[in-house]
Each structure stands twice: as C-alpha cells, then as structure tokens.
Amino acid sequence: MRIVVCVKYVPVLSALRFDPGTRRLVREGVPGEASSFDVRALGAALALRRTHGGEVVALTMGPPAARDGLVHCLALGADRAIHLLDPLLAGSDTLATARALSAALRREAPDVVLLGRASVDAETGQVGPEVAELLGWPQVTAARRLSVDPATRRFTAEREADDGFETLAGQLPAVVTAAEDLAEERFPTKAERQAAATKPIATLGVADLGLAPGDVGLAGSPTEVAAIEHVEVARRGEVLAGDSPEALARTLGERLRDLGVLGGAPEKRPRLPVRTPGAGAAVWVVAEFGPRGVRPVTAELLAKAAVLAVDLGGPVEALVIGHGAAEAPALAAAGADRVLVAEGPGLDPYTTDAHAAVLAEAIRARAPRLVLLGSTALGRDLAPRVAARLGLGLTGDAIDLDLDAEGRVRQHKPAFGGTIVAPILSRTRPEMATVRPGMLRSAEPDAARRAVVEKILVPTAAPRVEVVRRELLPDTAAALDSAAVVLGVGKGIGGPAALPAIGQVAERLGAAIGATREVTDAGWLPKQYQVGLTGRAISPRLYVALGVSGAMEHLVGLRRAATIVAVNKNPKAPIFKAADLGVVADWAAVLPHLEAALRA
C-alpha cells in the first residue's frame, strides 16, 4: 500500500512581524516548520504502514526552504520525499496548488492521500477537497479516526462535524484530511534529523508534471490578493486584585457597565434594506439547518447578501439541498427573495458527492453572481469540491464581504493567525466564498416577507462515501458561533469535575462554553468546543476566561471578541496581557459571585 502525505511548509506564526512602511509581512529570518495538521496526517500514514506495510511518501510544494519540511518528514519515518520546486509555482492559490499536487499524485498512484485539515497559516482547508475532485476520488475531511482494508480496498473514517461526529465508509483510493485527533504530533530526535538530512529528495518542476505554465502560479490562480491589512487588537490590560472574591466580582461588574459591556438596551439587529430585486444575477446562500431550524450563519449570510444585492441588482436566493423546504418562510424573513429546493433520494444525510452534484449543476444552469456558504464542516467540505469542478476561485473562512469601486466582490480573509486580513478578488464568475460563523450580523427577521419557492433539478450522483453512523452532541457547542457571552475554560479549572458548575452558570446566563486546546486534548470537552488556531474563531460581546493561561494558540481565536475578561489566580499568567479586564483570584471562588455581577 502506498500512502502520500501532502505537507505544507509554513512560517512560525509567533515570529512573523508586519512592516507598516511596506505594508507587507516580513518573512526574512523567520523560521519555518511543517504545518502541524500535516504532521498529524503523516503520523496517521506511518500508523497505517505499521499495520499494513507499504511505503509513505511525503510531498511538498514550495520554495527551496520547504526542503526542511521534507527532512522533518523523513526524520519521522517517511520512506521517500518529493519536492515540487519551480519559479512558475510561485503565487499559486489553492486551486493552482491542487492542480500541481494532483499531477504529482497521479505519477505516484497512491492508495491513500493524507493532508492536514488546514494549514495553520492560511486556514482555508480547501486544498484537500480540491485535490480529491481533480483526481476524481472520494474525500473525507477533518477525520479523527481512519482504518483501511487493503484486501477489500475499503476505508472507514470518523470525521468531526459541527454538531458531533460521523462514521463514513468508502472505496479506495481516497483523499483524507486530518483533524488534530487523527494522530499524536511527534518530534524527531537530533539523530533522526541528522540521518534524514543525508537522504535524497526528488525534485519535480512544472514540465515534469505535464502542466502548462498557465495552469499554476499567478497565471493559473482564479483568485488574487488585492492588499493586506495588519490587524492589531489593543486590549485595556486592567487588572483587579483583592482579598474578597465577592468584592472583586462586584467591581468587575461595575467596570463592565462603565465600559458599556453590561447594562443598557440590548443591541438591535439591523433591518433588511428596502429593495426591489432587479434583473441582475442572483446572490446565492447555501442554507444549513440545525435542530432549531435555520442555522445562525445562514441568516447572517442572507442579511449580507441582501446588502450586496442592492448594488448588484439581482435577487437573493437561498439554496436548500435535501430537507429544509419547510423553513422557506424563515429564509424569506431572513432576506431570501427566492428559495431553490433540491429534494430527492440520497440527499439526506449530507454526502459530498450528492450535494456537490446538485450545487455544481445548479450553478452551471442558473449562473448566479455570487455563491456563499458558511465556513462550517459542511461548507468547508462542499465548497472546494464544487469550486474545483467548475474551475472557480474560492475564498475560505472570510470574515466580511463588500464591493470595490469596479463592482467586484471583495472577500476579506484573515490569515497567519488573524494578524492580517487580505481582501481577495476572484477572476471567475460566480465568485464563491465560505464565511466564518458569527462574523456578520443577521437582520431583524421580517415576517411579512414572502419568497418564491422553486424546485430545481436533482442530478443523479451515487455517493461513493456512505454515512454509517452519526453521533450528535448537545447543541451547546454550535452555540459558540453566535453566542453573545462565552465562558472559556482552561486547564486551570482543575479537571472535568468543575464543568457542571460552570455549565450551570452558563445556562442561567444564556452563555456558551468554549475551551482551550489543552482541555479538549485532555478529553474534558469534545473538540467542537475548542477555540483557537486549530479550533473555532469566535466573536462574542464578552468572553470570560476561567483558568486559561493565555497561550497564543488560544488567543488567535479571540481576536474578534469585543471584550475579554480573565480570571486566574496566577498574576503572571499571559492571559492578563491579552484581556481588557483581569481578576487575580481563584476562579472557583469568584464563580458564585460572577453570575450576579454579570446579571446586575
């Protein structure tokens, strides 16, 4: 069995800095490393080799320095390494990158291709599904378990979804992207690195891959970066100290009211713009639904679509694939002028093949101007597959959308741990983007609005991946996407026995629970609760960190939180420098009084 692991060489995020004079990131002298998700993918590949035999090949595309990432993979146990190295590859976006990788993969004819769920610098998660589409293979994204049977050429995987876990089964060959739990991240010894440094690494250029110069690099990329903007979040850094937990909580509440975080009238949601849909091309939103109906991210996207449609001159259309037609009135109230419904066998539950066939065919037939999806487990799985099938540019994990002076849609995307935001433009139509939940504001629902409901063609597409089982979690994890208040827990709470008390306070406050990577790694809470670089990015009005140390990996997910409060008994904890208000005290002593302070 041959397993190829695609590895991206990325800069160490903590070492990056922004030059305000040149308005560019300074990479000179910044060390690099293999992206951590890709290293976990490599660990899973090595485990499969131990079980079934065969070979593991590490594959990277990048500048000469990326060779170091391959040496790292060889030191960990990869049998061979291949470096796609050519000046023509410079500037490749995700689709151009996928073209180069898939060409190299065809030469290798692997049984399994493994990649990280996303790279830690760009955080798009698009390359894996785009590679799968270009190869014509089934895909599994965000896998946390993987087993294969070489005799039957079958695989079984468990993937992370927003609301739980799915067990999937399918035929090899397949492309699988790795979540954090798929394998432990291991670091090679000095002796292993020294031995790996002497091993040969094959180098391939664009001509070796059978590609034309226009297939890759800037010329082959359907998206372009318009500019980059540095994002620096200034926090107040006030620290409260004292002997009485009750008095500290009371003072905290007073300061939050002084800052306008507590008290006053609840913030009103904006109204939908008054408009008459014209003859322009439509703005589409691919709708998602949860146990309580329309997911908040769908309502957020419909509100933004309605604003964009004022200038674009077309209608706003919600696309419902599978169940959800009964939610047409709610979609209309959120901003949809028309609801396109694709119903038929094989569409529930979600599978990549069936839903991609519907979305791709609908885009071909109806030619919308813009297609928006949530940056959810479904959206990150579906959108790249469709974009690759149609040769379209796709921006992943955007945080805002607007129009430039020429009427092009600017898709504002964070990168490098949120330290920069880059407006992305597409050279293809329709423009496509996935948008991070909680970044946009939904509109006040207008119950008087009515939408035309139209059934659309459902093409036949037999799913190559079967959903064997679904395990649903309480919807408290999904609430992180739109919660106004979040209580974040770190290892400082002591253990999982502390969670019920925190959960009860959160429930009474109407708050969501978030967690650090250390907490989810320890198994105290599922990964769906994780906030940070390799978890969710959230934007609550108030984030209260309980026993959180303040690691950079966690703080990246809090950059768009309006106000951060830290409660930690260690006065030297880094979280205090990243918070607006800090309370130096034992979280357990403060918690009983915190509820009253936040309610007052």
C-alpha positions in Angstrom: 0.0 0.0 0.0 1.3 3.4 -0.9 0.3 6.5 1.1 1.3 10.0 0.0 1.1 12.8 2.6 1.0 16.4 1.3 2.9 18.7 3.6 2.9 22.5 3.6 6.0 24.4 4.9 4.7 27.4 6.9 6.4 30.2 8.8 6.3 30.0 12.6 3.4 32.4 13.3 4.8 33.8 16.5 7.9 35.0 14.7 6.1 36.9 12.0 6.0 40.7 12.0 4.3 43.4 9.9 6.3 46.3 8.3 3.9 49.3 8.3 6.1 51.1 5.8 6.0 48.5 3.1 2.6 47.0 4.3 3.9 43.5 4.0 4.8 40.6 6.3 8.5 40.3 7.0 9.5 36.7 6.4 13.2 37.2 6.2 14.9 35.4 9.1 11.6 33.8 10.2 11.9 30.1 10.8 9.6 27.6 9.1 8.1 24.3 10.0 5.8 21.6 8.6 2.2 22.6 9.3 1.1 20.8 12.5 -2.1 19.3 10.9 0.1 17.8 8.1 2.5 16.3 10.7 -0.5 14.6 12.3 -1.5 13.3 8.8 2.0 11.9 8.5 1.6 10.2 11.9 -1.6 8.5 10.7 0.2 7.4 7.5 3.0 5.8 9.5 0.5 4.0 11.7 -1.2 2.6 8.6 2.2 1.4 7.3 3.0 -0.3 10.6 -0.3 -2.2 10.3 -0.4 -3.0 6.6 3.1 -2.5 5.2 3.9 -0.5 2.1 5.5 2.9 1.9 4.9 6.5 2.9 5.8 9.3 0.6 6.0 13.0 1.7 5.1 15.5 -0.9 5.5 19.3 -0.7 5.3 22.3 -3.0 7.2 25.4 -2.1 10.4 27.4 -2.2 13.9 25.9 -1.6 13.4 26.3 2.2 10.5 23.9 2.1 13.0 21.1 1.8 13.5 21.4 5.5 9.9 20.3 6.0 10.6 17.2 4.0 13.7 16.4 6.0 11.4 16.6 9.1 9.0 14.1 7.5 11.9 11.8 6.6 13.2 12.0 10.1 9.8 11.0 11.4 9.8 7.9 9.2 8.6 8.7 5.7 10.3 6.4 3.1 10.6 9.0 0.3 10.1 12.7 -0.3 9.2 14.7 -3.3 9.7 18.5 -3.7 7.7 20.4 -6.3 10.1 23.3 -6.9 9.7 25.7 -9.8 9.6 29.5 -10.1 6.4 29.0 -12.1 4.6 27.7 -9.0 5.1 31.0 -7.0 1.9 32.7 -6.2 -0.4 29.7 -6.6 -3.7 29.9 -4.9 -5.4 26.8 -3.5 -6.8 25.6 -6.9 -3.5 26.1 -8.7 -1.8 24.3 -5.8 -4.2 21.5 -6.1 -3.5 21.2 -9.8 0.2 20.8 -9.2 -0.3 18.3 -6.3 -2.8 16.2 -8.1 -0.5 16.0 -11.1 2.3 14.7 -8.9 -0.1 12.3 -7.2 -1.1 10.8 -10.5 2.5 9.9 -11.0 2.6 8.1 -7.7 -0.7 6.3 -8.0 -1.3 6.1 -4.2 -4.0 4.2 -2.3 -4.5 6.9 0.2 -3.7 10.6 0.1 -3.5 12.4 3.5 -3.3 16.1 4.2 -3.9 18.3 7.3 -7.4 19.6 7.7 -6.0 23.1 7.0 -2.6 24.8 7.1 -2.0 26.9 10.2 -1.0 29.9 8.1 -3.9 30.3 5.6 -6.5 28.2 7.4 -8.6 27.6 4.3 -8.9 23.8 4.3 -9.5 23.9 0.5 -6.6 22.0 -1.0 -7.7 18.5 0.2 -11.2 18.6 -1.4 -9.8 20.3 -4.5 -7.2 17.6 -4.9 -9.9 14.9 -4.4 -12.1 16.5 -7.1 -9.2 16.8 -9.6 -8.3 13.2 -9.1 -11.9 12.1 -9.2 -11.6 10.3 -5.8 -13.9 10.3 -2.7 -12.9 12.5 0.2 -13.2 12.7 4.0 -12.4 16.0 5.7 -11.5 16.5 9.3 -11.0 12.8 10.0 -10.2 11.8 13.6 -10.1 8.1 13.0 -9.1 6.2 9.9 -8.7 2.5 9.1 -8.3 0.7 5.8 -8.7 -2.8 4.5 -6.2 -3.3 1.6 -7.9 -6.7 0.7 -11.3 -5.2 0.0 -10.0 -1.7 -0.9 -12.3 -0.1 1.6 -11.8 2.5 4.3 -13.7 3.6 7.4 -13.2 7.0 8.9 -14.8 9.1 11.7 -14.9 12.8 10.9 -15.6 15.9 13.0 -18.9 17.7 12.2 -20.1 20.9 13.8 -22.7 19.1 15.8 -20.9 15.8 16.5 -19.2 13.0 14.7 -19.9 11.0 11.5 -18.6 7.5 10.7 -18.1 7.1 7.0 -17.1 4.2 4.8 -16.0 4.2 1.2 -13.8 2.8 -1.6 -10.1 3.4 -2.0 -8.3 5.3 -3.4 -9.4 8.3 -1.3 -8.3 11.7 -0.1 -8.5 12.2 3.7 -7.7 15.4 5.6 -6.6 15.1 9.2 -8.1 16.6 12.3 -6.0 17.0 15.5 -7.1 13.7 17.0 -6.1 11.6 14.0 -2.5 11.1 15.3 -0.2 12.5 18.0 2.2 15.1 16.9 5.7 13.8 17.4 9.1 15.5 17.0 12.2 13.7 15.7 15.3 13.3 17.7 18.5 15.0 16.7 19.9 11.7 15.5 16.8 11.1 13.3 17.2 14.6 11.8 20.8 14.1 11.1 20.2 10.8 9.3 17.3 12.3 7.3 19.4 15.2 6.1 21.5 12.8 4.1 18.6 11.1 2.3 17.8 12.0 -1.3 14.8 14.2 -2.1 13.3 14.0 -5.6 12.7 17.4 -7.2 10.0 18.0 -9.9 9.2 21.1 -11.9 6.1 22.1 -13.8 7.2 20.5 -17.0 7.9 17.2 -15.2 4.2 17.3 -14.0 2.9 17.7 -17.6 1.4 21.1 -16.7 1.5 24.3 -18.7 2.8 27.5 -17.1 -0.8 28.9 -17.3 -2.1 26.1 -15.1 -0.2 27.1 -12.0 1.3 30.2 -10.2 -0.4 33.6 -10.5 -1.4 32.8 -14.1 -3.3 29.7 -13.1 -4.9 31.1 -9.9 -8.5 32.2 -10.2 -8.2 34.4 -7.0 -5.8 37.3 -6.3 -4.9 39.1 -3.1 -5.8 42.8 -3.5 -3.8 44.0 -0.5 -3.0 43.1 3.1 -4.0 44.9 6.2 -2.4 44.4 9.6 -4.8 43.6 12.4 -3.7 44.7 15.9 -6.2 44.3 18.7 -5.5 46.7 21.6 -6.7 45.4 25.0 -7.1 47.5 28.1 -5.0 45.3 30.3 -6.6 46.4 33.6 -6.1 44.0 36.5 -8.2 43.9 39.6 -6.8 42.4 42.8 -8.1 42.0 46.3 -8.9 39.5 49.1 -12.7 39.3 48.7 -14.0 37.3 45.7 -17.4 38.8 46.1 -16.0 42.4 46.1 -13.8 41.5 43.0 -16.8 40.2 41.1 -18.8 43.3 42.1 -16.0 45.6 40.9 -15.7 43.7 37.7 -19.4 44.1 37.0 -19.2 47.9 37.7 -16.2 48.2 35.3 -18.1 46.2 32.6 -21.1 48.6 33.0 -18.8 51.6 32.8 -17.4 50.2 29.5 -20.9 49.7 28.1 -20.5 45.9 28.0 -23.3 45.4 30.5 -26.5 47.3 31.0 -28.4 49.4 28.6 -30.8 48.3 25.9 -30.0 45.2 24.0 -28.3 45.9 20.7 -30.9 45.9 17.9 -30.2 43.9 14.8 -30.3 46.0 11.5 -33.3 45.9 9.3 -33.1 44.4 5.8 -32.6 47.0 3.1 -35.6 48.1 1.2 -35.1 47.0 -2.4 -36.8 45.6 -5.4 -34.9 42.7 -7.0 -33.8 43.6 -10.5 -32.7 41.5 -13.5 -29.1 41.1 -12.3 -27.6 37.8 -11.5 -28.6 36.4 -8.1 -26.6 36.2 -4.9 -26.9 32.7 -3.5 -26.7 31.4 0.0 -26.4 27.6 0.5 -28.7 27.1 3.5 -27.9 24.9 6.5 -30.2 23.7 9.2 -29.8 22.6 12.8 -32.1 21.2 15.5 -33.7 24.6 15.9 -34.2 25.4 12.3 -32.2 27.7 10.1 -28.6 27.9 11.4 -27.5 31.4 12.5 -24.7 31.5 9.9 -27.3 31.1 7.1 -29.3 34.1 8.5 -26.1 36.1 8.7 -25.2 35.3 5.1 -28.7 36.2 3.9 -28.5 39.6 5.5 -25.2 40.3 3.9 -26.5 39.0 0.6 -29.4 41.4 0.8 -27.0 44.4 1.3 -24.8 43.3 -1.6 -27.8 42.7 -3.8 -28.8 46.4 -3.5 -25.8 47.3 -5.7 -25.5 44.1 -7.7 -29.2 44.5 -8.8 -30.3 40.9 -8.6 -32.3 38.8 -6.2 -31.2 36.9 -3.1 -31.7 33.2 -3.4 -31.4 30.5 -0.7 -30.5 27.1 -2.0 -31.9 24.2 0.1 -30.4 20.8 -0.7 -32.3 17.9 1.0 -34.5 18.6 4.0 -35.4 22.2 4.8 -38.1 23.2 2.4 -40.4 23.8 5.4 -38.1 26.5 6.5 -38.8 28.7 3.4 -40.8 31.3 5.5 -37.8 31.7 7.9 -35.4 32.0 5.0 -37.6 34.7 3.4 -37.8 36.5 6.8 -34.0 36.5 6.9 -33.6 38.0 3.4 -34.3 35.5 0.7 -36.4 36.5 -2.3 -36.5 33.0 -3.7 -35.9 29.6 -2.2 -34.5 27.0 -4.6 -35.3 23.5 -3.3 -33.5 20.3 -4.4 -35.3 17.3 -2.9 -34.8 13.7 -3.7 -33.4 10.4 -2.6 -29.8 10.3 -1.4 -29.7 13.9 -0.2 -30.2 13.2 3.5 -28.0 12.9 5.3 -25.3 15.1 3.7 -22.8 13.4 1.5 -20.1 15.2 -0.5 -20.9 13.6 -3.9 -24.7 14.1 -3.9 -24.6 17.7 -2.7 -21.7 18.7 -4.9 -23.6 17.3 -7.9 -26.6 19.4 -7.1 -24.7 22.6 -6.4 -22.4 22.3 -9.4 -25.3 21.6 -11.8 -27.4 24.4 -10.3 -24.5 26.9 -10.8 -24.0 25.8 -14.4 -27.7 26.1 -15.2 -28.6 29.3 -13.4 -25.3 31.3 -13.4 -25.5 33.2 -10.1 -23.2 36.2 -9.5 -22.0 35.1 -6.0 -22.3 31.9 -4.0 -21.9 32.0 -0.2 -21.6 29.1 2.3 -20.9 29.1 5.9 -17.3 28.2 6.9 -18.8 25.1 8.7 -17.9 21.4 8.5 -20.4 21.2 5.6 -19.3 24.4 3.8 -15.6 23.6 4.1 -16.3 20.1 2.7 -18.6 21.1 -0.2 -17.4 24.5 -1.5 -13.8 23.5 -2.5 -15.1 20.3 -4.3 -17.5 22.4 -6.4 -15.0 25.2 -7.0 -12.5 22.7 -8.4 -15.2 21.0 -10.5 -16.1 24.3 -12.1 -12.7 25.9 -12.1 -13.9 28.7 -9.9 -12.0 30.9 -7.4 -12.9 30.3 -3.8 -12.1 32.3 -0.7 -12.3 30.3 2.5 -13.1 31.5 6.0 -13.9 35.1 5.1 -15.0 37.5 7.8 -16.7 40.1 5.6 -17.7 40.9 2.1 -18.2 44.2 0.2 -17.8 45.6 -3.3 -14.9 47.5 -4.7 -15.1 50.6 -7.0 -15.4 48.3 -10.0 -18.3 46.3 -8.5 -16.2 43.2 -7.8 -16.9 41.3 -4.6 -14.0 41.7 -2.1 -13.8 38.8 0.3 -11.9 39.7 3.4 -9.9 36.8 4.7 -7.8 36.6 7.8 -4.5 34.7 7.7 -1.4 34.0 9.8 -3.4 33.6 13.0 -5.6 36.6 12.3 -2.6 39.0 12.3 -3.5 40.1 8.8 -6.7 40.4 6.7 -6.4 40.3 3.0 -9.2 41.4 0.6 -9.4 38.6 -2.0 -10.8 39.1 -5.5 -12.0 36.4 -7.9 -11.2 36.3 -11.6 -14.0 33.9 -12.3 -17.8 34.0 -12.0 -19.6 33.3 -9.9 -17.4 34.4 -7.1 -17.5 31.9 -4.2 -16.7 32.3 -0.5 -17.2 30.5 2.8 -17.8 32.9 5.7 -16.9 32.3 9.3 -19.9 32.0 11.5 -20.6 34.9 13.9 -18.6 37.4 11.9 -21.6 39.0 10.2 -24.8 40.4 11.7 -28.1 38.8 10.9 -31.0 41.2 10.2 -34.2 41.6 12.2 -36.5 38.9 10.8 -39.2 40.4 8.6 -42.2 38.0 8.9 -44.1 40.0 6.2 -41.6 39.0 3.5 -42.5 36.2 1.2 -40.2 34.2 -1.0 -41.0 32.3 -4.3 -40.3 28.6 -3.7 -39.0 26.8 -6.8 -37.9 23.2 -7.1 -34.8 22.6 -9.1 -33.3 19.6 -11.0 -31.6 17.0 -8.9 -28.9 15.2 -10.9 -28.1 11.6 -10.2 -24.9 11.1 -8.3 -24.3 7.8 -6.4 -22.4 8.7 -3.2 -19.1 6.9 -3.0 -18.9 7.5 0.7 -21.6 6.1 2.9 -22.7 7.6 6.3 -22.6 4.7 8.6 -23.4 6.4 11.9 -23.9 9.9 13.3 -23.2 10.8 16.9 -24.8 14.1 17.8 -23.5 16.3 20.7 -25.7 18.8 22.6 -26.1 21.9 20.5 -24.2 23.9 23.1 -21.0 23.6 21.1 -22.7 25.0 17.9 -23.9 27.9 20.1 -20.3 29.2 20.1 -20.8 30.5 16.6 -23.4 33.1 17.6 -23.2 33.5 21.4 -23.0 37.0 22.9 -21.3 35.7 26.0 -18.9 32.8 26.3 -17.3 31.3 29.4 -14.0 29.9 28.3 -12.3 27.1 30.4 -8.6 26.2 30.6 -6.7 23.5 32.4 -6.6 25.8 35.4 -10.1 24.8 36.3 -8.5 21.6 37.6 -10.5 18.8 35.9 -13.7 17.8 34.2 -15.4 17.7 37.6 -15.6 21.5 37.6 -17.5 21.7 34.3 -21.1 21.0 35.7 -20.9 24.1 37.9 -19.6 26.3 35.1 -22.2 24.8 32.8 -25.0 25.7 35.2 -23.8 29.3 35.4 -23.5 29.5 31.6 -27.0 28.1 31.2 -28.5 30.6 33.6 -26.7 33.5 31.8 -27.6 32.2 28.3 -23.8 31.9 27.6 -21.9 29.3 25.6 -19.0 27.2 26.8 -15.6 27.4 25.0 -12.3 25.6 25.8 -8.6 25.7 25.2 -6.8 23.1 23.2 -5.3 21.6 26.4 -8.9 21.0 27.7 -10.0 19.2 24.6 -6.8 17.3 24.2 -7.3 16.0 27.8 -10.8 14.8 26.8 -12.6 17.1 29.2 -14.7 18.5 26.4 -15.1 17.5 22.7 -13.1 19.2 20.0 -16.2 21.2 18.9 -15.7 23.4 22.0 -12.1 24.3 21.2 -11.4 28.0 20.5 -8.1 28.9 18.9 -5.8 28.5 15.9 -6.8 24.8 15.4 -10.3 25.3 16.7 -13.0 27.9 16.3 -12.6 31.6 16.0 -15.4 33.4 17.8 -16.7 36.9 18.2 -18.8 37.3 21.3 -19.6 40.5 23.0 -18.0 39.2 26.2 -15.5 36.4 26.7 -14.8 35.3 30.3 -11.7 33.1 30.6 -11.7 30.9 33.6 -8.3 29.2 34.5 -7.0 30.0 31.0 -3.2 30.6 30.8 -3.3 32.6 27.6 -1.3 30.6 25.0 -1.1 32.2 21.6 -2.8 29.2 20.0 -5.9 30.1 22.1 -5.8 33.8 21.8 -5.8 33.7 18.0 -9.5 32.5 18.2 -10.4 35.5 20.3 -9.1 38.4 18.1 -12.7 39.5 17.3 -14.1 39.2 20.8 -15.3 42.6 21.8 -14.3 42.3 25.5 -12.2 39.7 27.2 -12.2 39.2 31.0 -9.6 36.9 32.6 -10.0 35.1 36.0 -6.8 33.4 37.1 -5.0 33.1 40.4 -1.6 33.4 38.8 -0.8 37.1 38.5 1.9 36.4 35.9 -0.5 34.4 33.5 -0.1 35.7 29.9 -3.9 35.9 29.6 -3.9 39.2 31.6 -1.9 41.0 28.9 -4.4 39.8 26.3 -7.5 40.8 28.4 -9.4 44.0 28.8 -10.1 43.3 32.5 -8.4 40.7 34.7 -9.3 39.3 38.1 -6.4 37.8 40.1 -8.3 35.2 42.1 -9.2 31.5 42.2 -11.9 31.1 39.5 -13.9 28.7 41.8 -14.1 31.4 44.5 -15.2 34.0 42.0 -17.7 31.9 40.0 -20.6 32.0 42.5 -20.4 35.8 42.6 -19.6 36.2 38.9 -23.1 35.3 37.8 -24.7 38.1 39.9 -22.1 40.6 38.7 -22.8 39.8 35.0 -26.6 39.9 35.6 -26.6 43.2 37.5 
